Amino acid sequence: MSYLPPYTITPPILQRVADIVELLTRWSVSGGGDLSPQLRRNNRIRTIQASLAIENNTLSVEQVTAVLDGKPVLGLPREIQEVRNAFSAYEQLPLWQAHSCSDLLAAHKLLMAGLVDDAGCFRTGGVGIYSDQSLVHMAPPAGRVTGLMADLLAWLAATPVHPLIASFVFHYEFEFIHPFADGNGRMGRLWQTLILSRWQPILAYLPVESVIKVRQSAYYQALAEADRSADSTPFIEFMLRVLQDSMTEALLKTSEKTSEKTSEKTSEKTSEKIVVALQKNGAMTIAGLAKSVGVTTRSIERNLQKLQAEGRLQRVGPAKGGHWKVSGRHQA
């Protein structure tokens, strides 16, 4: 391995890597790693929408979902094509090797099919990145692209550095080289996801791009700062923060879902205890039920309403002096 991309592993970088590993462990233990097919698809849609939005695609999450469901969408044909291409590319992630040049070219061909004439080929001309008509980055000459990419992919294949760091080093170096005439931004983010997913498969479905989109200005600023210092360290630090925040958000959502399931189970148990108690004594008051079941009166009221809505309980007579009748198969 002769080529070594310039970067420094700083104490903040080491700390964030440790924090992310801990978050992944907590996410896995909490059941977040076992995503349902629907949740995986939803996360992928968020990823695609955000990554394309960074490149000025105007379609919303709802519109992207409609496109992938085969429904008619009022949008520019190019933007609709971008969505279809991106979904196809992300679905192919398990088949590609991150260090393979042929796989990289195949991914670009799929991602940019019908959008550019040279999809799947390295650029043959010069390319610059502009902001408000000002040149902010001039990529290396086209004649150097093949060699630079070969060096970068060889480094990726052999580097002993942690995959978290390697993915972000690659992302920055890829954007610096800008190997394609178009589609470099979305390709860099796609390949970063591929590298991360080879380390932890669940990261293939973490919508990191959604956080990047929210911090788009800071994303470009981190790239520019790395350019000025000729060192990817600022970009690594930025992307680690983004990934950590994405993981924290995912863990929070998992915890909320777990709490909801626990609450549902608790409510179901409470309902069954209420039914059993009323089978024995249909004249029990709300206060009496609360004491018998061991929950608050408010919880009793909610569960009585639910049981009535389900047709499992019927109130006979007035609120005072009446009684509860257990319906159907629930009768004693």
C-alpha positions as MATLAB code, in Angstrom:
seq = 'MSYLPPYTITPPILQRVADIVELLTRWSVSGGGDLSPQLRRNNRIRTIQASLAIENNTLSVEQVTAVLDGKPVLGLPREIQEVRNAFSAYEQLPLWQAHSCSDLLAAHKLLMAGLVDDAGCFRTGGVGIYSDQSLVHMAPPAGRVTGLMADLLAWLAATPVHPLIASFVFHYEFEFIHPFADGNGRMGRLWQTLILSRWQPILAYLPVESVIKVRQSAYYQALAEADRSADSTPFIEFMLRVLQDSMTEALLKTSEKTSEKTSEKTSEKTSEKIVVALQKNGAMTIAGLAKSVGVTTRSIERNLQKLQAEGRLQRVGPAKGGHWKVSGRHQA';
ca = [
       0.000    0.000    0.000;
       1.898    3.056   -1.259;
      -0.733    5.809   -1.184;
      -1.714    7.229    2.222;
      -4.466    9.881    2.263;
      -3.510   12.727    4.608;
      -5.523   12.799    7.835;
      -4.907   12.823   11.584;
      -6.687   10.661   14.156;
      -7.346   13.239   16.859;
      -8.617   12.605   20.425;
     -12.110   13.913   19.478;
     -12.180   11.456   16.580;
     -11.238    8.543   18.835;
     -13.883    9.568   21.365;
     -16.632    9.829   18.748;
     -15.709    6.445   17.289;
     -16.027    4.937   20.782;
     -19.349    6.725   21.330;
     -20.744    5.454   18.029;
     -19.679    1.877   18.780;
     -21.475    2.169   22.137;
     -24.594    3.541   20.446;
     -24.566    0.656   17.973;
     -24.359   -1.814   20.849;
     -27.269   -0.142   22.642;
     -29.264   -0.008   19.405;
     -28.686   -3.705   18.803;
     -29.591   -4.670   22.392;
     -32.765   -2.570   22.222;
     -33.880   -4.409   19.102;
     -33.165   -1.557   16.711;
     -30.927   -3.749   14.608;
     -33.880   -5.974   13.715;
     -35.672   -3.599   11.375;
     -38.875   -4.703    9.696;
     -38.890   -4.730    5.872;
     -41.252   -1.741    5.906;
     -39.003    0.286    8.206;
     -35.965   -0.554    6.096;
     -37.787    0.654    3.015;
     -38.951    3.829    4.748;
     -35.418    4.604    5.919;
     -34.058    3.979    2.446;
     -36.627    6.350    0.973;
     -35.545    9.025    3.468;
     -31.915    8.390    2.503;
     -32.602    8.698   -1.208;
     -34.798   11.778   -0.873;
     -32.230   13.591    1.260;
     -29.225   12.650   -0.878;
     -30.988   13.808   -4.036;
     -32.299   16.962   -2.341;
     -28.684   17.929   -1.621;
     -28.261   17.853   -5.417;
     -31.321   20.117   -5.874;
     -33.921   17.430   -6.526;
     -37.212   18.981   -5.335;
     -39.290   15.824   -4.749;
     -40.594   15.323   -1.208;
     -40.485   12.089    0.795;
     -44.144   11.531   -0.093;
     -43.445   12.035   -3.795;
     -40.409    9.759   -3.714;
     -42.556    7.105   -2.032;
     -45.214    7.502   -4.720;
     -42.618    7.163   -7.509;
     -41.318    3.922   -6.022;
     -44.883    2.653   -5.580;
     -45.488    3.212   -9.290;
     -47.989    6.001   -8.742;
     -48.177    9.091  -10.959;
     -46.220   12.042   -9.604;
     -46.301   15.636  -10.768;
     -42.592   16.330  -11.120;
     -39.769   16.835  -13.587;
     -38.962   13.661  -15.555;
     -35.272   14.007  -14.648;
     -36.047   14.144  -10.933;
     -38.293   11.087  -11.174;
     -35.538    9.238  -13.052;
     -33.027   10.207  -10.359;
     -35.260    8.623   -7.716;
     -35.678    5.379   -9.622;
     -31.963    5.163  -10.339;
     -30.972    5.868   -6.733;
     -33.337    3.229   -5.353;
     -31.955    0.652   -7.796;
     -28.384    1.566   -6.816;
     -28.990    1.319   -3.073;
     -30.724   -2.030   -3.550;
     -27.537   -3.334   -5.191;
     -25.299   -2.455   -2.227;
     -25.015   -6.062   -0.951;
     -23.569   -7.147   -4.301;
     -20.719   -4.627   -4.505;
     -17.234   -4.545   -3.011;
     -16.156   -1.098   -1.833;
     -12.582   -1.471   -3.138;
     -13.629   -2.671   -6.611;
     -13.229   -0.168   -9.445;
     -15.546   -2.171  -11.712;
     -18.247   -2.128   -9.020;
     -17.765    1.618   -8.556;
     -18.245    2.196  -12.286;
     -21.256   -0.138  -12.352;
     -22.811    1.813   -9.485;
     -22.337    5.112  -11.298;
     -23.815    3.639  -14.466;
     -26.907    2.558  -12.560;
     -27.159    5.782  -10.557;
     -26.846    8.066  -13.598;
     -28.563    5.954  -16.290;
     -30.539    8.170  -18.650;
     -29.196   11.307  -16.960;
     -25.743   11.638  -18.529;
     -24.192   10.215  -21.689;
     -21.067    8.870  -19.980;
     -22.696    7.005  -17.081;
     -20.310    4.398  -15.753;
     -17.193    6.082  -17.124;
     -14.600    8.335  -15.532;
     -14.640   11.885  -16.848;
     -12.515   12.871  -19.829;
     -12.519   16.618  -19.200;
     -11.792   19.097  -16.458;
     -14.375   19.830  -13.786;
     -14.728   22.508  -11.144;
     -17.124   23.073   -8.262;
     -18.747   26.493   -8.122;
     -20.668   28.422   -5.491;
     -22.436   31.614   -6.570;
     -20.371   31.570   -9.776;
     -17.149   31.423   -7.764;
     -14.791   28.477   -8.195;
     -14.393   26.716   -4.848;
     -12.630   23.558   -6.006;
     -10.801   22.587   -9.173;
     -10.567   18.829   -9.456;
      -7.366   17.132  -10.661;
      -6.906   16.856  -14.457;
      -8.875   14.089  -16.176;
      -5.680   12.303  -17.137;
      -4.918   11.639  -13.471;
      -8.347   10.338  -12.455;
      -7.801    6.647  -13.231;
      -4.522    6.535  -11.323;
      -5.843    8.520   -8.355;
      -8.897    6.289   -8.035;
      -6.752    3.154   -8.323;
      -4.576    4.435   -5.466;
      -7.588    5.343   -3.330;
      -9.316    1.987   -3.852;
      -6.082    0.100   -3.140;
      -5.715    2.051    0.101;
      -9.310    1.237    1.042;
      -8.747   -2.467    0.411;
      -5.634   -2.645    2.605;
      -5.994    0.023    5.294;
      -6.131   -1.184    8.904;
      -7.910    1.992   10.039;
     -11.364    1.661   11.627;
     -14.146    1.443    8.977;
     -15.831    4.532   10.428;
     -12.753    6.615    9.702;
     -12.000    4.842    6.414;
     -15.503    5.558    5.088;
     -15.157    9.289    5.709;
     -11.591    9.486    4.399;
     -12.799    7.794    1.220;
     -15.794   10.104    0.977;
     -13.607   13.210    1.165;
     -10.909   11.888   -1.192;
     -13.571   10.819   -3.682;
     -15.102   14.294   -3.702;
     -11.635   15.857   -4.051;
     -10.842   13.717   -7.112;
     -14.353   14.211   -8.526;
     -13.873   11.242  -10.870;
     -17.115   11.645  -12.818;
     -18.491   14.459  -14.923;
     -21.684   14.415  -12.825;
     -23.124   12.520   -9.866;
     -20.057   12.707   -7.620;
     -21.932   13.893   -4.528;
     -24.543   11.152   -4.531;
     -21.888    8.571   -5.484;
     -19.662    9.604   -2.585;
     -22.529    9.239   -0.118;
     -23.599    5.923   -1.666;
     -20.076    4.487   -1.381;
     -19.720    5.751    2.176;
     -22.875    3.799    3.025;
     -21.444    0.727    1.304;
     -18.225    0.894    3.362;
     -20.153    1.372    6.606;
     -22.578   -1.446    5.788;
     -19.682   -3.868    5.243;
     -18.711   -3.168    8.865;
     -22.228   -3.063   10.354;
     -24.985   -4.232    7.933;
     -27.683   -2.238    9.749;
     -25.929    0.990    8.733;
     -27.120    0.361    5.182;
     -30.522    1.520    6.463;
     -29.490    4.431    8.673;
     -30.633    7.644    6.907;
     -27.449    9.625    7.593;
     -28.175   11.704    4.507;
     -31.214   13.203    6.237;
     -28.941   14.799    8.836;
     -26.462   15.883    6.138;
     -29.316   17.598    4.292;
     -30.273   19.573    7.402;
     -26.613   20.578    7.815;
     -25.881   21.009    4.135;
     -23.965   24.274    4.539;
     -21.793   22.756    7.267;
     -21.236   19.693    5.039;
     -19.823   21.828    2.237;
     -17.889   23.914    4.733;
     -16.221   20.763    6.123;
     -15.262   19.714    2.595;
     -13.847   23.178    1.900;
     -11.909   23.234    5.172;
     -10.383   19.862    4.333;
      -9.430   21.262    0.912;
      -7.701   24.272    2.473;
      -5.715   22.127    4.882;
      -5.068   19.369    2.304;
      -6.150   16.966    5.046;
      -9.480   15.178    5.524;
      -9.457   15.500    9.336;
     -12.072   18.321    9.470;
     -14.409   16.297    7.268;
     -13.921   13.130    9.367;
     -14.805   15.042   12.529;
     -17.900   16.540   10.891;
     -19.160   13.223    9.528;
     -18.605   11.460   12.852;
     -20.851   14.056   14.494;
     -23.458   13.504   11.793;
     -23.357    9.725   12.179;
     -23.469    9.959   15.975;
     -26.524   12.218   15.813;
     -28.185    9.866   13.304;
     -27.548    6.940   15.633;
     -28.865    8.869   18.644;
     -32.052    9.701   16.742;
     -32.479    6.062   15.680;
     -31.951    4.855   19.241;
     -34.505    7.352   20.545;
     -37.088    6.159   18.019;
     -36.394    2.545   18.973;
     -36.829    3.385   22.656;
     -40.112    5.156   21.928;
     -41.419    2.155   20.009;
     -40.349   -0.172   22.805;
     -42.155    2.029   25.315;
     -45.269    2.036   23.139;
     -45.227   -1.761   22.924;
     -44.698   -2.044   26.669;
     -47.559    0.369   27.269;
     -49.818   -1.610   24.945;
     -48.975   -4.860   26.732;
     -49.562   -3.253   30.131;
     -52.898   -1.867   28.961;
     -53.915   -5.281   27.646;
     -53.058   -6.915   30.966;
     -55.017   -4.232   32.811;
     -58.028   -4.804   30.559;
     -57.978   -8.544   31.224;
     -57.786   -7.969   34.992;
     -60.764   -5.599   34.763;
     -62.799   -8.206   32.860;
     -61.981  -10.890   35.436;
     -62.903   -8.563   38.311;
     -66.213   -7.573   36.709;
     -67.090  -11.182   35.972;
     -66.998  -11.707   39.722;
     -68.732   -8.449   40.650;
     -70.290   -6.322   37.923;
     -71.272   -3.636   40.426;
     -67.692   -2.675   41.252;
     -66.991    1.060   41.092;
     -64.061    2.673   39.277;
     -62.376    3.298   42.618;
     -62.952   -0.322   43.598;
     -61.536   -1.574   40.301;
     -58.473    0.674   40.661;
     -57.784   -0.777   44.108;
     -58.394   -4.340   42.951;
     -56.304   -4.127   39.773;
     -53.599   -1.908   41.255;
     -53.681    1.009   38.815;
     -54.956    4.592   38.822;
     -58.609    5.484   38.361;
     -57.650    7.266   35.129;
     -56.179    4.024   33.803;
     -59.387    2.197   34.747;
     -61.467    4.809   32.894;
     -59.340    4.505   29.725;
     -59.519    0.717   29.760;
     -63.274    0.704   30.401;
     -63.759    2.952   27.378;
     -61.588    0.660   25.266;
     -63.420   -2.467   26.429;
     -66.764   -0.848   25.652;
     -65.551    0.180   22.189;
     -64.442   -3.406   21.566;
     -67.864   -4.680   22.653;
     -66.423   -6.621   25.553;
     -68.245   -4.613   28.237;
     -71.706   -3.125   28.419;
     -72.974   -0.635   30.996;
     -76.410   -1.578   32.292;
     -78.342    1.100   34.129;
     -77.222    4.552   35.297;
     -73.708    5.556   36.316;
     -74.765    5.271   39.937;
     -76.671    2.143   40.835;
     -76.024    0.374   37.521;
     -73.607   -2.463   36.809;
     -71.195   -3.777   34.211;
     -72.070   -6.727   32.014;
     -69.256   -8.767   30.437;
     -70.291   -9.492   26.857;
     -70.137  -12.616   24.733;
     -67.313  -15.118   25.238;
     -66.003  -13.092   28.167;
     -68.995  -13.892   30.350;
     -68.404  -16.159   33.313;
];
